[in-house]
């Protein structure tokens, strides 16, 4: 039996017309708006009037709902027991369900852009809306985000983005930014909440991030429009923020972001747009500056400078942080311990992921193991300065408030968590700069001269300390710097910035030292070659002399034998 299509009643159609007129005039009635939305979503697939109402009014209705201040809403309830605020929440629930259903239905249909859905999503995920600002997060913004996540909205959004990556149907950057930002906020909330839901959502967040990176990495050069530079830069920051949050449980997340940045920088520096080239230089500058944040952690830290001397001393990595071979267990929060031999007090250097219900914080604390008083007494805290596998060396504060800047951490022998010492991010940076001729693109571009100088000088600074490590190809790097320094120095001297000149002079001195080291190494190799040649000549002479002796021996032996035979015959 063929199903009969649902048709809205005349009174419902009249309701849509009335609400459309009210929206156009700026008149607000939350009860009527909710009723009109409820019917329009119900008949969206079967009624042309319902589709027209949605297409023409949904974005404006969403803006009207979220532009209201909860402080100004009437607390009076209707005969059903609902207030204005209740109807706004119910309407937002309907909007989220409509968005999610449309994303799921059209996710794998790249030809379908779902413009209305994305426009509404962009509005509903905007934290600047008055309704969110003046409502406590647990019943406002966070409630909306968690509801969207419960409906698998981020999961469907990731599929939607992925299906349109590398195509002109990919959503506009403002929508992408809103989606990534909302995903990050929800991820932080789930981490603080803990449990299996956080583990599941990490995968959704990773997939959403990967879909955007895939599109950015494959964009054609002519797709980089000047008007989009600022928007793309915001999206890249969103991606970095998500990767840093994911790094709490996935040590590979920073490496994923590092590789994405390399690919993006190559595209930007090769783009025709001058603005994108400048943005590429700025991104390279930021990447080089952050290279130290990706350092491996150490086996031990020597803590010095604490106002309370009992805190000072050697902190060794905790046994439960490493496996049987001494390598860090992936996903485990790194911690260090010290036991005072005199008092028996146990101190711990560790990362607290729920510090004051805020972000992560490194702590130096005394651990109380007694059953009557378990827990910690915090002495010092510090904000992480990069991926959370290693504590910061400086920037510590007293836990109760006050200046703790005198406290410093000195790392002892490094521990490479990837088990592969030749593929650390620092060395990978050096190889990439050489193989892709990145600095040629920076110096050769006739743009952003000061930015270019700053980038190269920062690179020299960041690689200081690696120049004498043969695994970092110091000779090639030094040679590359020496070849470009004259032009940089000429440009720099025309600038008034003393800081750049001082940095350049320091870089020149380091490079001169590297050249001397390279020349000394070359001389040593040359001397070794000469000694080898001399030794080879001596061996050849000895072999020739030996052959001569053997020949004489055999000749003398043959002569004596002939005489002996002749004597016998006689």
ABEGO torsion letter per residue (X at the ends): XBBBBBBBBAAAAAAAAAAAAAAAAGBBBAAAAAAAAAAAAAAAAABAAAAAAAAAAAAAAAAAAAABBAAABBABBBAAGBBAAAAAAAAAAAAAAAAAAAAAAAAABAABAGAAAAAAAAAAABAABAAAAABBAAABAAAAAAAAAAAGAAAAAAAAAAAABGBAABBBAAAAAAAAAAAAAAAAAAAAAEEAAAAAAAAAAAAAAAAAAAAAAABBAAABBAAAAAAAAAAAAAAAAAAAAAAAABAAAAAAAAAAAAAAAAAAAABABAAAAAAAAAAAAAAAAAAAAABBBBABBBBBGBABAAABEBBBBBAAABBAAGBBBBGBBBBBBBBBAAAGBBBBBBBBAABGGBBBBBBBBBBBABAABBEBBBABBBBBAEBAABBBABGBBBAAEEBAAABBBBBBBBBBAAGBAAABAAAAAAAAAAAAGAAAAAAABBBGAAAAAAAAAAAAAAABGAAABAAAGAAAAAAAAAAAAAAAAAAAAABABAAAAAAAAAAAAAAAAAAAAAAAAAAAAAAAAAAAAAAAAAAAAAAAAAAAAAAAAAAAAAAAAAAAAAAAAX
